[in-house]
Amino acid sequence: MTDAHRNSSESSYGDIFSGSLTPASTLQNVGSQLTMAANTAKGPKPTQDLVDKAEKILALVPHPSDLLQSQTYNRVDPYTLLKVMLENAPNEHGQRYVASAIGECDGDTIALVDLSNAWLRYLLLPSSFPPETAHGRNPHPSKRKPSMTQLVRMREGYQCPFTEYYHQGCAPSDANTLFLEVAQIVKRAIGVFDVTKDEGSLITWDIIRNYVGWNAQRTQEVLEKLDTPLNGMLLEGNFHHEWDSFAWTLKPMLGADGELVPDTYEVEEMGHNWLPCIFKGNATPANRQITFRDRGTDPTVQDYIPKSDKKLITKPRPLPDPELISLHRSICRVLHLSGAAKVIDSIFRDFEGNGQKVPSAKIRTTDELDLMFSTLAFSTLSV
């Protein structure tokens, strides 16, 4: 490896900028920067001032053509990633947080690249793992309470709101049925971790809470409710798979007065155009707009509630949490608009194609992440 390659890789994320992960020590330095950014975001400075400063600083980030080209992967341009994070924050607080973090770099291009690496590594990468893994393969067997699945099905009237298929065994006699799946809005594995060991998860949730603008109490409430209907939707299998893959998300609907219509959303596709291929049981296109409501008390639904679910009729069935949906949408848009989704997908396809196994039962530590990607890079470059 040349000195130029080595020096470049110290502030890059495996092409995700150059072929190797940023060292853990460098990312730890970003932590103090993010802490200061979180404090600035809570301060009195006008949001537009923070954004203006961030945009001026972003103009200093090297163009992709100025960075070392990878022999293996397409790159994620740090300028694009930071800009997209800023423009797609879930709310004003998130925008202030991102702008403040960029502002803390104070024109240091290496610091800007390290910042983009940290968000890629601890926010976008964990979100891209399959639902049961998050930071790797999940050693904790699923502890989702059976009642969550039952309550989400009951709330939705045992029907997918997009395809209008009913769940098998819980439907009118003349209905089109499929086995419907309960999808998690925020993947449960991201929130299941041992605080004494899982440094990666702690960093992930610190980024999430500042990006969304949650205080410590709200963050704890969210973590405790990942196994409740607040974090669930009832979906046909294709919709579920594409949701977990961030191929689509939900965009809040506005009324004629420009105000948000409560619990009403439209499908926002990202990546490939898959939705036109999905149809209802009557061969008409799947719905693109939905309104969540609790249908569990509808008289017609009462007729086909399974006996095993009847004991749950009086249990609360809260609608999907708008803030969790907003978080999914922000991550979905950042993944695709930055190009990170394609890069991450290609990394894991090649990793599995080379017969490599994740080096730990569950990737949680920075050292394990380094090992995983350095192993992949070595295998690829040796061919």
C-alpha positions in Angstrom: 0.0 0.0 0.0 1.4 3.4 -0.9 1.8 6.2 1.6 -0.8 8.2 -0.4 -3.2 5.3 -0.1 -2.5 4.9 3.6 -2.9 8.5 4.4 -6.2 8.8 2.4 -7.6 5.7 4.1 -7.1 7.2 7.5 -9.9 9.7 6.9 -12.2 7.7 4.7 -14.8 4.9 4.8 -13.8 2.1 2.6 -14.8 3.6 -0.7 -17.2 4.4 0.9 -14.2 6.7 0.4 -11.0 4.8 -0.2 -10.9 1.2 0.8 -10.8 1.1 4.6 -12.7 2.3 7.5 -11.8 5.4 9.4 -9.8 4.3 12.5 -11.8 4.2 15.7 -9.6 6.8 17.3 -10.4 9.3 14.6 -14.2 8.7 14.9 -13.8 9.1 18.7 -12.5 12.6 18.0 -15.7 13.3 16.0 -17.7 12.5 19.2 -16.6 15.7 20.9 -17.5 17.6 17.8 -21.0 16.1 17.7 -21.4 16.9 21.4 -20.6 20.6 20.8 -22.9 20.5 17.7 -25.8 19.2 19.9 -25.2 22.0 22.4 -25.1 24.6 19.6 -28.3 23.2 18.1 -30.1 23.9 21.4 -28.8 27.5 21.6 -30.3 30.8 20.5 -28.5 31.3 17.2 -31.0 31.6 14.2 -31.3 28.4 12.2 -30.6 30.2 8.9 -27.3 31.5 10.3 -26.3 28.0 11.1 -27.3 26.7 7.7 -25.6 29.6 5.9 -22.3 28.8 7.7 -22.6 25.1 7.0 -23.2 25.7 3.3 -20.1 27.9 3.0 -18.0 25.3 4.7 -19.3 22.5 2.5 -18.0 24.4 -0.5 -14.5 23.5 0.8 -15.0 19.7 0.7 -12.9 18.1 -2.1 -14.7 17.1 -5.3 -14.8 13.3 -5.7 -12.3 13.5 -8.6 -9.8 15.0 -6.1 -10.0 11.9 -3.8 -8.3 8.5 -4.3 -10.3 6.4 -6.6 -11.3 2.9 -5.3 -10.4 -0.3 -7.1 -13.6 -1.9 -5.9 -16.5 0.3 -5.1 -18.2 3.5 -6.2 -17.6 6.2 -3.7 -20.0 8.1 -1.5 -19.1 11.8 -2.0 -18.7 13.4 1.5 -20.0 16.7 0.2 -23.2 15.0 -1.1 -23.7 13.0 2.0 -23.4 16.1 4.3 -25.5 18.2 2.1 -28.2 15.6 1.9 -28.1 15.1 5.7 -28.7 18.8 6.0 -31.5 19.1 3.5 -33.4 16.0 4.6 -33.3 16.4 8.4 -36.6 15.3 9.9 -37.3 18.7 11.4 -35.7 22.1 12.2 -33.8 20.7 15.2 -32.2 18.1 13.0 -31.3 20.7 10.5 -29.7 22.8 13.3 -27.8 19.7 14.6 -26.3 18.9 11.1 -25.5 22.5 10.3 -23.8 22.9 13.7 -21.8 19.7 13.3 -20.6 20.9 9.9 -19.9 24.3 11.4 -17.7 22.7 14.1 -15.4 21.5 11.3 -14.5 25.2 10.7 -13.2 24.6 7.2 -11.1 21.5 8.0 -11.7 19.2 5.0 -10.3 16.1 6.9 -12.7 16.8 9.7 -15.6 17.1 7.2 -14.8 13.8 5.7 -14.5 12.2 9.1 -17.9 13.6 10.1 -19.5 12.1 7.0 -17.8 8.8 7.8 -19.2 8.9 11.3 -22.8 9.4 10.1 -22.3 6.8 7.4 -20.9 4.3 9.9 -23.2 4.8 12.8 -26.5 5.9 11.3 -26.8 4.7 7.7 -24.9 1.4 7.9 -26.8 0.0 11.0 -30.1 1.1 9.3 -29.2 -0.9 6.2 -28.7 -4.2 7.9 -31.6 -6.7 7.8 -34.2 -6.1 10.5 -32.8 -8.8 12.8 -29.2 -7.5 12.7 -28.7 -3.7 12.7 -25.0 -3.8 13.8 -24.5 -7.4 12.6 -26.1 -10.7 13.4 -28.4 -10.4 16.4 -27.4 -12.7 19.3 -30.6 -11.8 21.1 -33.5 -13.9 19.9 -36.5 -11.9 19.0 -38.4 -10.8 22.1 -41.2 -9.0 20.3 -44.2 -9.7 22.3 -46.8 -11.8 20.5 -49.4 -9.2 21.5 -47.6 -6.6 19.3 -48.3 -8.6 16.2 -51.8 -9.3 17.3 -52.6 -5.7 18.2 -51.2 -4.3 14.9 -53.2 -6.8 12.9 -56.4 -5.9 14.9 -55.7 -2.2 14.6 -55.5 -2.5 10.8 -58.6 -4.6 10.6 -56.4 -7.6 9.5 -55.9 -5.8 6.1 -52.9 -4.3 4.4 -53.8 -0.7 3.7 -51.9 -0.6 0.4 -53.0 -3.9 -1.3 -56.2 -4.4 0.6 -55.4 -8.1 1.0 -56.7 -9.6 4.3 -54.6 -11.7 6.6 -55.2 -15.4 6.2 -57.8 -16.7 8.6 -59.0 -13.3 9.6 -61.1 -12.1 6.7 -64.6 -11.9 5.3 -65.6 -15.1 3.4 -65.3 -13.4 -0.1 -62.0 -11.5 0.6 -58.6 -11.9 -1.1 -56.2 -13.2 1.5 -52.4 -13.5 2.0 -50.2 -14.0 5.0 -49.6 -10.4 6.1 -46.5 -9.4 8.0 -46.0 -6.8 10.8 -43.2 -4.5 9.7 -41.2 -2.5 12.2 -40.9 1.2 11.3 -37.6 1.5 13.1 -35.8 -1.8 13.1 -35.9 -3.4 16.5 -32.3 -4.6 16.4 -31.0 -1.1 16.4 -32.6 -0.6 19.8 -31.7 -3.9 21.4 -28.2 -3.7 22.9 -26.2 -4.0 26.1 -25.2 -0.6 27.2 -22.0 -2.0 28.8 -20.7 -3.5 25.6 -22.4 -2.1 22.5 -20.6 1.2 21.9 -21.8 1.2 18.3 -25.4 1.2 19.3 -24.9 4.0 21.9 -23.3 6.2 19.2 -26.1 5.3 16.8 -28.8 6.4 19.3 -26.9 9.5 20.3 -26.9 10.5 16.6 -30.6 9.6 16.2 -31.8 11.5 19.2 -30.0 14.7 18.1 -31.1 14.3 14.5 -34.7 14.0 15.5 -34.5 16.4 18.4 -35.4 14.0 21.3 -34.3 14.6 24.8 -33.1 11.7 27.0 -36.5 10.9 28.3 -38.2 10.8 24.9 -35.3 8.6 23.6 -35.8 6.1 26.4 -39.6 6.1 25.7 -39.0 5.3 22.1 -36.5 2.5 23.0 -39.1 1.0 25.3 -41.9 1.2 22.7 -40.1 -0.5 19.8 -42.1 -3.6 20.6 -45.5 -1.9 20.6 -48.0 -0.9 17.8 -46.4 2.5 17.7 -43.6 1.0 15.8 -45.6 -1.4 13.5 -47.5 -1.6 10.3 -49.3 -4.5 8.7 -48.0 -5.1 5.2 -48.1 -7.5 2.3 -44.8 -9.3 1.9 -43.4 -7.2 -1.0 -44.2 -3.9 0.8 -42.5 -5.3 3.9 -39.4 -6.3 2.1 -39.1 -3.0 0.3 -39.7 -1.0 3.4 -36.9 -2.8 5.3 -34.7 -2.2 2.2 -35.6 1.6 2.2 -36.9 1.3 -1.3 -39.9 3.4 -0.2 -41.0 5.5 2.7 -44.1 7.5 3.8 -44.5 11.2 3.1 -47.0 13.1 5.3 -49.9 14.5 3.3 -50.9 18.1 3.3 -54.5 19.3 3.1 -55.9 22.1 0.9 -55.0 24.5 3.7 -51.4 23.5 3.6 -51.7 21.8 7.0 -50.7 18.2 7.7 -53.6 15.8 7.6 -53.3 13.7 10.7 -52.0 10.1 10.2 -52.3 10.4 6.4 -49.4 9.6 4.1 -48.5 8.9 0.6 -45.9 6.4 -0.7 -42.6 7.9 -1.7 -40.5 5.6 -3.8 -36.7 5.7 -3.7 -34.4 3.7 -5.8 -36.0 1.4 -8.3 -39.6 1.9 -9.4 -41.3 -1.2 -8.0 -44.7 -0.1 -6.8 -46.4 -0.2 -10.3 -45.8 -4.0 -10.2 -47.9 -4.5 -7.1 -51.6 -5.0 -7.4 -54.6 -5.5 -5.2 -56.5 -8.8 -5.3 -58.9 -7.3 -7.8 -56.0 -6.5 -10.2 -56.1 -2.8 -9.7 -52.9 -0.8 -8.7 -52.0 -0.8 -5.0 -53.0 2.3 -3.0 -50.5 5.1 -2.9 -52.2 7.1 -0.1 -53.4 5.8 3.2 -54.8 7.0 6.5 -54.0 5.1 9.7 -56.8 4.6 12.0 -57.8 2.0 14.6 -60.3 -0.4 12.9 -60.3 -2.9 15.7 -63.6 -1.6 17.0 -65.4 -1.6 13.6 -68.4 -3.9 13.7 -67.4 -5.7 10.5 -63.9 -6.4 11.9 -65.4 -7.8 15.1 -66.9 -10.6 13.1 -63.6 -12.1 12.1 -61.3 -11.4 15.0 -59.8 -14.8 15.9 -60.7 -16.2 19.2 -57.0 -16.0 20.4 -57.1 -12.2 19.8 -60.4 -11.4 21.5 -58.7 -11.1 24.9 -56.8 -8.1 23.5 -59.8 -6.1 22.2 -59.6 -3.7 25.2 -55.8 -3.3 24.9 -54.6 0.1 23.5 -53.7 0.0 19.8 -51.8 3.3 19.2 -51.3 4.4 15.6 -47.8 4.5 14.1 -45.7 7.2 15.7 -45.2 10.1 13.2 -41.7 10.8 14.5 -40.6 7.2 13.8 -42.0 7.5 10.3 -40.3 10.8 9.9 -37.0 9.2 11.0 -37.4 6.4 8.5 -38.1 8.9 5.7 -35.0 10.9 6.5 -32.7 7.9 6.5 -34.4 6.5 3.4 -33.8 9.8 1.5 -30.3 10.3 2.7 -29.3 6.7 1.8 -30.5 7.1 -1.8 -29.8 10.7 -2.5 -26.2 10.4 -1.2 -25.6 7.2 -3.2 -24.8 5.4 0.1 -27.5 2.8 -0.5 -25.9 1.4 -3.6 -22.4 1.4 -2.1 -23.6 -0.4 1.1 -25.6 -3.0 -1.0 -22.6 -3.7 -3.2 -20.3 -4.2 -0.1 -22.5 -6.8 1.4 -23.2 -8.6 -1.8 -19.5 -8.9 -2.4 -18.8 -9.9 1.2 -21.3 -12.7 1.0 -20.2 -13.6 -2.6 -16.6 -14.1 -1.4 -17.8 -16.6 1.2 -16.9 -14.3 4.1 -18.8 -14.4 7.3 -19.4 -11.5 9.6 -16.5 -11.8 12.1 -18.7 -11.6 15.2 -22.1 -12.9 16.2 -23.1 -9.2 16.2 -21.0 -6.3 15.0 -21.0 -3.8 17.8 -17.5 -2.5 18.3 -15.4 -0.3 16.0 -12.7 -3.0 15.9 -15.2 -5.6 14.6 -16.3 -3.2 11.9 -12.6 -2.6 10.9 -12.0 -6.3 10.8 -15.1 -7.0 8.6 -14.2 -4.4 6.0 -10.5 -5.0 6.0 -11.1 -8.7 5.4 -13.3 -7.8 2.4 -10.8 -5.4 1.0 -8.0 -7.9 1.3 -10.0 -10.6 -0.4 -11.0 -8.4 -3.2 -7.6 -6.9 -3.8 -6.0 -10.4 -3.8 -8.0 -11.7 -6.7 
